[in-house]
């Protein structure tokens, strides 16, 4: 996953499916434990428009070239 990729949450992670675009990647950890900052299409009442999400809970819908 890299900035610009369109992603959505996997089923079971939240009460609904979220869709957004990756804007930053924290490469501190190995891939399985990596986190990405996502600009979501909808605002969360607790986290706002952007927040960090674990890569393992996201799937790429459309990758940037």
RODO-2510 file (C-alpha; in nm, 4 decimals, decimal comma):
residues 65
     n   res          X          Y          Z
     1     x     0,0000     0,0000     0,0000
     2     x     0,1217     0,3465    -0,0853
     3     x    -0,0054     0,7068    -0,0882
     4     x    -0,2763     0,7528    -0,3499
     5     x    -0,4202     0,4008    -0,3206
     6     x    -0,7973     0,3796    -0,2773
     7     x    -0,8762     0,1492     0,0146
     8     x    -1,1662     0,0253     0,2229
     9     x    -1,1910    -0,1437     0,5578
    10     x    -1,2280    -0,5183     0,5709
    11     x    -1,5527    -0,6669     0,6936
    12     x    -1,5780    -0,7011     1,0675
    13     x    -1,3370    -0,4166     1,1541
    14     x    -1,6080    -0,1585     1,2114
    15     x    -1,9846    -0,1332     1,2195
    16     x    -1,9675    -0,0235     0,8535
    17     x    -1,7321    -0,0279     0,5560
    18     x    -1,5158     0,2836     0,5275
    19     x    -1,3587     0,4005     0,1990
    20     x    -1,0669     0,6407     0,1634
    21     x    -0,7336     0,7336     0,0064
    22     x    -0,3969     0,6663     0,1687
    23     x    -0,2080     0,9901     0,2324
    24     x     0,0859     0,8671     0,4436
    25     x     0,2558     0,5402     0,5399
    26     x     0,4338     0,4730     0,8708
    27     x     0,7184     0,2446     0,7669
    28     x     0,8523     0,2021     1,1211
    29     x     0,7246    -0,1558     1,1465
    30     x     0,7322    -0,4608     0,9209
    31     x     0,4497    -0,4835     0,6663
    32     x     0,2149    -0,6951     0,8822
    33     x     0,2190    -0,4343     1,1609
    34     x     0,2348    -0,1202     0,9428
    35     x    -0,0139     0,1677     0,9761
    36     x    -0,1323     0,4129     0,7104
    37     x    -0,2990     0,7527     0,7402
    38     x    -0,6183     0,7597     0,5369
    39     x    -0,8328     1,0488     0,4155
    40     x    -1,1793     0,8983     0,4520
    41     x    -1,4782     0,9823     0,2314
    42     x    -1,6854     1,0353     0,5441
    43     x    -1,6127     1,2126     0,8723
    44     x    -1,5894     1,0059     1,1904
    45     x    -1,7390     1,1731     1,4977
    46     x    -1,4422     1,0610     1,7085
    47     x    -1,1489     1,0765     1,4626
    48     x    -1,2468     1,3396     1,2042
    49     x    -1,1686     1,3079     0,8321
    50     x    -0,8211     1,1512     0,8555
    51     x    -0,6896     0,8894     1,0940
    52     x    -0,4371     0,6084     1,1128
    53     x    -0,5496     0,2545     1,0327
    54     x    -0,3669    -0,0788     1,0456
    55     x    -0,2770    -0,2171     0,7024
    56     x    -0,4033    -0,5630     0,8022
    57     x    -0,7573    -0,4192     0,8338
    58     x    -0,7639    -0,2587     0,4856
    59     x    -0,7930    -0,3814     0,1305
    60     x    -0,6827    -0,1957    -0,1824
    61     x    -0,9692    -0,1186    -0,4197
    62     x    -0,7624     0,0676    -0,6777
    63     x    -0,3840     0,1148    -0,6693
    64     x    -0,2027     0,4206    -0,8025
    65     x     0,0367     0,3680    -1,0885
***
